Amino acid sequence: MVITFKHGKGNKDRLTILSQSVLNDLRTYYKEWKPKTYLFEGKKGNPYTATSVLKIIKNAAQKANIR
């Protein structure tokens, strides 16, 4: 129940705890979208840019009324 992020900020690998609810959500996502190389891919199969991820988070926070 641990996630390894490879080549993160500063090109460092990172570890974090994986909760059961997030694991269930990731399984659902994986079955629906079937990513090929990266878990979260853009339309052309490329990894999302930092700018794209920031936009996604901002939109989600706005919809959830989180400031």
C-alpha positions in Angstrom: 0.0 0.0 0.0 2.8 2.3 -1.0 3.2 4.3 -4.2 6.6 5.1 -5.7 6.9 8.2 -7.8 10.0 8.0 -10.1 11.9 11.0 -11.3 9.8 13.6 -9.3 10.8 17.1 -8.5 14.6 17.4 -8.5 14.7 14.1 -10.4 14.2 12.3 -7.0 12.1 9.2 -6.4 9.4 9.6 -3.7 7.3 7.2 -1.6 3.8 7.9 -0.3 1.1 5.8 1.4 -1.8 4.5 -0.7 -5.2 4.4 1.0 -7.7 1.7 0.1 -10.2 4.2 -1.2 -7.6 5.7 -3.6 -6.6 2.2 -4.7 -10.3 1.5 -5.6 -10.5 4.7 -7.5 -7.3 4.0 -9.4 -8.5 0.5 -10.3 -11.8 2.0 -11.7 -9.8 4.7 -13.6 -7.4 2.1 -15.0 -10.2 -0.2 -16.2 -12.0 2.6 -17.9 -9.1 4.5 -19.6 -6.5 1.7 -20.1 -3.4 3.9 -20.1 -0.5 2.4 -22.1 2.8 4.1 -20.8 1.9 6.5 -18.1 -0.9 6.1 -15.5 -2.3 9.6 -16.4 -1.7 10.3 -20.1 -2.8 13.1 -22.3 -4.8 12.5 -25.5 -1.7 11.5 -27.5 -0.3 9.2 -24.8 2.2 11.7 -23.5 2.6 12.5 -19.8 0.7 15.6 -18.6 2.7 18.7 -18.3 2.9 20.5 -14.9 0.7 23.3 -16.3 -2.0 20.8 -17.4 -2.0 19.2 -13.9 -2.3 22.6 -12.3 -5.3 23.5 -14.5 -7.0 20.2 -13.6 -6.5 20.7 -9.9 -7.7 24.3 -10.1 -10.9 23.3 -12.0 -11.6 20.5 -9.5 -11.0 22.8 -6.5 -13.3 25.4 -8.0 -16.1 22.8 -8.6 -15.7 21.6 -5.0 -15.7 25.2 -3.6 -12.2 24.8 -2.2 -10.1 28.0 -2.1 
